[in-house]
Amino acid sequence: MFELNENFQKLPGNYLFATIARKIKEYTAEHPDHHLIRLGIGDVTIPLAPAVIEAMHTAVDEMSRAESFRGYGPDYGYDFLVNAIIENDYKARGVDIEFDEVFVSDGCKSDSGNIGDIFAESNLVAVCDPVYPVYVDSNVMAGRAGEYDPATGLWSNFIYLPCLKENGFIPQVPTIVPGEKTPDMIYLCFPNNPSGAAIGYKELAAWVDYARTVDAVILFDAAYEAFISDDLPHSIFEIPGAKTCAIELRSFSKTAGFTGVRCGYTVISKELIRNGIRVRDLWARRQATKFNGVNYITQRAAAAIYTPEGKTQIRATIGRYMENAKILREGLTKLGYEVFGGENAPYIWLKTRAGMSSWEFFDYLLHQAEVVGTPGSGFGPCGEGYFRLTAFGTKEASLEALERIAKLG
């Protein structure tokens, strides 16, 4: 008898950002002449760097000539991009990564959602709270979540790692208690989406030690590492022993403005072995079977960000976004808001005003200031009472958003 995947039916309501999009659509339909400032979804606004555009044009020209035309590319990425990644993102930070441990993809979101294909449905998952929704939803779809409790907003089979003001929004390593279950898969994202918190070497090393002790695998999302300005780890592989217990996911979306181009990569060391099997080999098989690789033009564009010109241009772009973050962080603080993040990440995490819930504050800003953000409760129960703004708008939009919020009193 034909059946559907019933786990999809367990997902409560719409995906967070789909709900936000619906609310915006309804508001703009009622107020077609009004101008919304959108600092909700983390989409970029600065155009692609000149070095990237030039590389894409050159690649397009190559595709127009028989002698330089390319069809199917390597499953895991062209040599020129993989080598650039290894040299600049890892060797430059003292980390040795082998060529066949890098897998180029169409983005970090895809990889974080797909990586569960290679893990058993019975694995116990640990997620931060608040958390990037894809980690939760993809495991719900895979059947690992158990049952959802609308009263608490929690899933019965997840281990939740509260990220609170009291712990600097850094999840605390669980105490190992004999007889109690420990996680098999641990999702960590640093610098963090949504809170903007960044993790130090000592704290990340504690997680690596824990994972090695309980034989767990850390899924480490480093999509925002390029925004780090302090002395903090950019890669989990900077931590000794991490190659035996971690998978790293990275993206060019925010680093180089590739949200509309789509490119990222995942790194799995051959030292990561479970049940006598190299986890890397399973991911290689999964990608070769279910994914056809990233197109040549996009990979040439990605490689261009590692050129001297590309590096300079990308740093300038990141600098502009972080200037927006500073504007929002300092401006909101002056207005009396309790503000976090915005120093090593392009996200501002603030307490809502006057005891409003996260969604009440969303509606308040939308209707009274025509500023769009993201309600913290959409990222998990511990996000209730918080609100996220992104620094990916223009400088003008960031300044105007502050002016509008200031008028609310």
N, C-alpha and C positions, 0 to 999 in steps of 0.2 A: 504493500500500500504506500502510495506517495505521501511524504511528509515534509514539512518545512522545518528549518532550524528554529525550534521553539525558543531558543535563548534570545533571539532578536525581539520576541514579544515581551521579554522581561524588562527591556529598557524603558525607564520611566520618561514619558513625554518625548520632546524633541531634543536633539543635540543642542547644547547651550547656545552656540552662536547662531543656530537656525532660529531659536526663539528670539534672540536679540534682533535678528534681521527682520522677523515678522513684526515686531513692535515698531521698528523704524519705518517699515513699509506702511503700516497703519497710520503712524503719525504724519509722515510726509504726504499721504493721500489726503489727510484732513487739512494740512497746512502746506500746500504745494509751493508757496512763495517764500517759505521760511528756510533759513540756512542752518543746517545741523553741523556741529563740529564733532567729528567721529574719532574718538580716542578709545574705542572699544576693542575691536578685532585688531590683532597685531599685524596689520598689513603695512608695507612700506610705501613711502611717497616720493622718495628721491629716485630719479631715473638711474638706470644702469650706468656704471662707470664707463668713461670713454674707452679704456683699454678693453673692456668686455665687449662693447659694441663693435670695436674694430675687429676683435677676434671673431665675432659672429659673422660680420660681413665677409671676412676672409674665408671662413668656413663655408659660407653660402656659395661664394665664387668657386671654391674647390668642388662643391657638389654639382656645379654646372658643367664641369669638364670631365670627359671620360677618363682621362689619365689620373685624376685625383678624386673621382667619385667614390663614395663608400656606401656599402649596403649594411647588412647586419654587422654590428660591432661586437667586441668581446663582451661576454656575459657580465663581467665584473668591472669593466671600465677600461678605457684606453690607457696604454702605458704612460703617455705624456701627462695625464691627469693623476693617475695613481702615484707616479713617482713624485709629482709636485706636492701631493698631499703628504706623502711620507717625509719628504725633505723639509717642508715648511711647518707642518702641523705637529710633527713628532720628533724628528731628528734635531730640529732647532731647539726643542725643549728637553733634549737628552733621552728621548724614548726611542727604542729600536722596534720598528714595526716592519714585518716582511711584506713583500709585494702581494702575495696571495692571501693576506689577512685583511685587505681592504676591498670593500664591495661598494661601488658607486651605484647610486639609486636616484629615484625621482624625488627624494626628500625624507626628512626625519619623521614626519607624521606617518608616511607610508610604512617606513621601516619599524617604527614603534608599534604600529598596528599589526604588522605582518610577522614580527619576530616570534610571536606566540605560536606560529605554525609548527615550529620545531620542538616545542615543549609539550609534555603530556597534559591532558585536561585535568589530571588529578593534582597537579602542582599547586601549592598554596602560595598565593600572591600577597605581597606587602606593597601598599601604596601610601604616599604622603597624603595628608589632609590639611589644607586644600591641595588639589592635584590637577594637572592637565587632564581634561576629561577623556582623551583618547586612551590613556593607560587603563582606565576603568572600563570604558565601554567595549573596547576590543576584547577584554578578558570576559566580560559578560557574554559577548557573542560567541566566545570559544567554550563557554560552559564552566568557567572556573569560579564564578562569582557567588553561586548559591542563590539565595532569595533576597529580594529587596524589601527593606522595611521603610515604608513611607514616613513613619513617625520619626525615625532617626536619620533617614537619608543614607543608611549604611547597608552594605551587602553582607550576608551571613558568613561567607567563606573567605572574606578578605581580612588581612591584618592591617589595621590602620595605624599610621605613624603621625600623630598630631604635630603640626607645625604652628606654634603659637608665639605670641609676642614674648612670653616668658622664656622661651628657648631660642629666641632670635630667628624664629621660623626655620630652624634647622632641626630635622627629625632626630630624636634621641635613639641611640642604639639600644634595642631591647635587652633586658636582662635574661640570660639563659636560665630557665628553670627546669630541672629534671622532670620529665613526664609531660611537659607542655610542648605543643607544636611550635615549630620554627618555620619561617618562610622558605620557599624554594626559589621564588623569583622576587626580586626587590627592585622597584622602580625609583630611581633618583634623578632629579633634574636640577642641575646647577650650572650657571646662575639660574635661579628658579623662576619658572612660570607657574603660578601667577605672582608670587610675593616679591620677586626681585631680590631675594636673599641669595648670598653667595657663600660657598662653603670653604673652610680653610683646610690646610694640609692635615692637621691633627684630627679634625672631625671626619674627613674623608678616609683617612687611614684607619680610623676606628671602625668604619663601615666595611672596609676591605677585610680587616681582621675578623670581624663578625661573620661575614659571608664565607670566608675560608673555614671558620670554625664549624658553622652549621651546614656547610656544603651547598650554599645558595649561589645563585647567579644574579649579579647586579646588572640591571639594564640602565645604563648611565646616559642620559640625554644631555649632551653638551652643546645644544644648538645656539646658546648665547655666549659661548666662551670668548668670542672676539670683543665683547663689551667689558671684559674685566680690565680694570686699571690698577687694582691693588695687587699685592704679592699673594696670589691665590692659585690653586691648581687649575689649569686650563683643560687638562685631561685626567681621567681617573688612572690612566696608565703611568702617570708620574708617581703614583703610589706603589712602592714595592709589593709584589705579590698580586697586584690587580689583574695581571694577565691570566691568572688561574681561576678568576672568579667573576670577571666582568666583561660586558659587551658595551662598546661605546657607539652612540649614534650622533651624527653631526649633520649640519645643514648649511647651505649657502643662502637660504631664503632671507634671513635678516642680516647676515654678515655682508652679503653682496647684492641685496635687493632682488633675489631670485624667486620671490613669491609667485611671480607670473611666468617664470622660466622653468622652475622645478629641477633641483639637483641637490643631492646630499650624499652621504656615505655612511657605512657602518664598518666598524673594525672589530674583528673577532680573532684573538690570538690562537695559534695552534696549541698553546699551553692550556687552554680551557678545555678540559676533558671531563666528561661525565659518563658513568657506566662503561668506561673503556673506549668511548667514542669521542672523537674531536668534534666539538659543537660547530666549529667552523665548517666542517664538511657537510653537515646537515643544512646549514644556511646556504652554502654554495649550491647544493642540490635543489633547495627550494627556489632560489633565484633563477637557476638555469631552467627550471620547469615552469614557474609561474610568472617570470618577469623577462622581458626581452631586451633589457639594457636601456641606457640613456642615450639619446641621439648624439651623433658626432658634433653637431653645431653647438649644442648645449655644453658638452664636455670641453670643447675648445673655449667656450665662454668662461667656464669655471676655472680652467687652467690659467686664464689671463689674469685672474685676481692674484696669482702668485708671482707675476712678473714685477720688476721694480716699480714700473708705472702703476700697475694694478694695485700693489700694496699701498702706495701713497694715496691713490684715489679712494680706496676702500677705507683707509684710516680716516680720511677726511669725512666720508659719509657717516661712519660710526661716530665721529666727533660731533657732527651736527645733531644726530639723534640723542647723544648723551648731553648735549647742550639743552635740548628740549627737556630731557629728564631733570636736569638741574633747575630749569625754569619752573617746571611743575612742582618738584619737590620743595624748593625754597618758597615758591609763591603760596602753595597750599599750607605750608607750615606757618607762614606769616598770617594767613587767614584763620589760624587756630585749629587746623586739622592735625590729627596725629598721623604722620606719614612715615612709610618705610620703603625700602628699595630705592631704585633710581641712581645708585652709585656705581654698581658693577653690572647693571642690567637695565634694559630699556623699559622697565615696568615700575609703576608707582602703585603702592599698596597702601590704602588709607582707611582709617576708621570712618564709618558713616556718621552723620550728624544727628543729634537729638534723639538717639535711640532708635533710629529708623532701621528696618531690616535692609538687607542688601538690595532686594528688588524694589522696596519702597524708595530707596535712595536713587536707584536707577530711574524710576518713573519721575521722581522729583527733579532730577537734573535734566531729564529729557523734556519734560513739560514746562519747567520754570526757567531753565537756562539754555535749553536746546543743545546740551552737551551729552554725548553718548559715551558711556564707559561699560564695564562688565561687572555685574554683581558678584561679590565674592562667594556667596552661597552656591553659585553655579559650579564652583570648583570643589565643593564638598562642605559638610556641616561645619567644620572649623573655619570656613571662610565667611560664615554668617556674621553680619555686622561690619564687613569689610567691602572694599570696592577697588577695582583695578582700572587704572588709566595707562595708556601706552604713550611712549615718546616717539612713535613713528609718524605722527602728523608733521605738518610744517611748523616752523618756529612761529609764524604768524598765528596759526591755529592754536598753538599751545598758549600764547599770550592772550589771545581773545577768549579762550576757554577760562583762563584765570579771571579775566575781567568780568565775564558773565557770572561765574561762581561767586565772585566778590560782591556783586550786586544783590545776591540772595540774602546777604547778611549773616 
